[in-house]
């Protein structure tokens, strides 16, 4: 799938795709569908997805078979500290660092999927379902950010082909809080968000709706 791109037709409202009824799908048939997603920032993303109707296998209700779209970005906190990943002693370490304006920023590879979670008020959804995201250091296909709910910590884990589909701990609901800020909620532990505490990345439980806009769990994405 290609990275998300801005809609080139300024001032035009993207047409709604014609949806296929389930009765129109034939066994083994590959179905092509185009999605348009408009973010609060005004950016409209167009993505094409392919689905295959099978009679013997059932798709997981949690994810699509492949990312709806993906791209590289730098990830920074609300206070402009940057998230970096370093491969040390055979494993990835996660750092929250102050970087100068001219210093090179680390890349995060984000892959977005449709979830079965009903849409909220953010407007970041496809077919009235929320988007969820998988975050990886650069483009390491088999490494991704993993929520350790027991310790309220985050780690980079390597997954083999035998372990797929990945568990909920590898996915985060995507929230567009404002034009500049986003947050990531654990699929495996709703109400718990990726956050920053004492210059470390960790999981932060959010008990009150107002806390969903706390600077501790707000991040900025800058596409690279």
N, C-alpha and C positions, 0 to 999 in steps of 0.2 A: 504494500500500500504506500502511496506517496504521502509526503508530509502535507500538513494542512496549509492551504494557501488562501489569500484574500480573494474574494469574489471580484472579478475584473469588470463587472457590469455595474458601474456606480449608479445609484439612484433607482435601480431595478429591484423589485421584490422577487426573490426566487420562487418559482412555481412549485407547488406541492407535487411530489411524485405520485403517480398512480399506483395504488397499493394492490397487491395480489391477494385475493381471498385464498384461504387454505385449500378450498375445494379446487382451485385452479392449479395447484402444485401437483406435479406428477412425480411418482417415485423415481429417484435417481436424477431428477431434473435439476440443473443449476439455475438459480434465480438471481437476476441482477437487479439491484435496487439502489437508487440514488437518494442520499439524505442531505438535507440542508440544516445547519445548526447556526443560530444567531446568538452570539454572546452579548452580555450587557455592554461590552466595549464597542459594539457596533460591528465587530468582525463577523462575517458570514463565512462558514466553512462548508464546502461541498465535498462529499465523500461518496464513493461507490463501494458497495458491499456485495459479496457473493455468498449465497447460501445454497446448500444442497439438501433436498428433501429425501430422507432415507426411511425405509420401512422397518429395518431391523435395528437401527441405532437411534438413540434419542439424545438430542443435544442437551448439554448441561444447562439448567435454567439460570445459572449464574452468569455465564459468559457467551459471547459469540465465538465462532471458531477461529477468527483471526482479528487483529486490531482494526478498528474502523478508521483510525488515522494515527499517525505517530510523528514525532519531531524531536530535535535536540533543543535544549534550553539551558540557560544557567538558572540555578535555583538559589534565591536569597531570602533572608528573613525580612520581617517588617522593618527592622532597624538596619537593613542593608549589610548584614553579615552573610557570607556566602557558604553554601554547603559544598564540601569537597570530599572526594573519595580517594583513598590511597591504598594501594595493594601492598601489604606488608606481611612478611613471614607466611605467605601462602593464603592470606585472607584479606578482605577489604575492611578498612577502618573508616569511620565517618567523622568528619570534623566540621565545626562551625567557626569560620575565620573572618577576620577583618582583612580585606584586600584593597590595595590602592586602586585608583581609577585605571591605571595603565597595566595593572597586573592581569595575567591571563586567568580567566574564570573557568572552572571545571564544567564539563558538560554532563547533563543528565538526559537520558533517553526515556521519553514518555510514550507509552502506548495506551490508547484509549479504547475501551470496550463498552458495549451496551450492557446494562445490568437489569435485573428484574425489580429494582427499587423504584417505586412511583416517583414521579417528578415533584420537586418542591417549588419554591418561588424564584429560584435563581435564573431559570430560563436556559440552563445548560443541560439539555436532554435531547434524546432522539426518540420519536414515537412515544412521547410522554413517559419515558424511562430515563433515570439518571445515568450519567456516564461514570464509569469507574476507570481508574488509571493504574498502570503498573510502572514503577520507576526503577531504572537500571543505571549503573555507572557507565557512562558512554554507551556503546552499543554491545554490551555483553549479553547476548541472548539468553544465556543460562544463569545469569546472576540478576537478582532483583531485591529490592527493599522488602524486608519481612518484618511483620509486627509480632513481637514477643509479648503477648498480653499478660503473661504471668509476671514478668518483671517490668512491664510498661516501658520496654526498651525497643530499639530498632536495630536491625542488623542486616548485612548483605549476605544472602544465602545463595548457594549454587544448587540448581535443580537439574536433575538428569531427565532424559526423555521418558524414562520409565515412571517418573513421578508426576507426569502431566495427565489430566489438567491440574493446574496449580491450586493449592488451597486458598481459602478466603484471606489468609494472613498476607498473601502477596498482592492483594488488591485494595485500593482506597477509593472511596466515593469522592468525586471532584466537585468542589463548591466554588463558584465564581462570586466572590463577596463584593467586589467593586471592579472598576475598570482595571485597576492595577493589582489587586490582591486576590489570592485564592487560598483554599484550605483543603486538607485531605483527611477524610474520616475513615476509620478502619472498617472494612467490610466484616471482619471477624468479631468486632466489638463496637457496635453502633454507639455513638455518643463519645467515642474516644478518638482524638485527633493527633496527627503528627504535630509536634511542637518543639519549642526550644526552651531549655531551662539550664541555667548556669553554663551557657555556651556548649551545651550538648543537645543532640537531637534525641527526643524521647516521646513517649505516648502520654498525652494529657487528657484525662477525663473532663468532659464538659457537662455540668449538671444543670446549668441555667441557660435559656436561649440567648441572653445578652453576652454570655461568655463565648458564643460562637464567633463574635467579632473581636475577641481579645487579640492583642498584638502577638501574644505568645504562640498562637496557632496560625497566624497569617503569613503567607509567603508571596514572593513575587517571581514570576516566570519571565525570562527574556529570551526569545527565540534566537538561536545561533545559526 
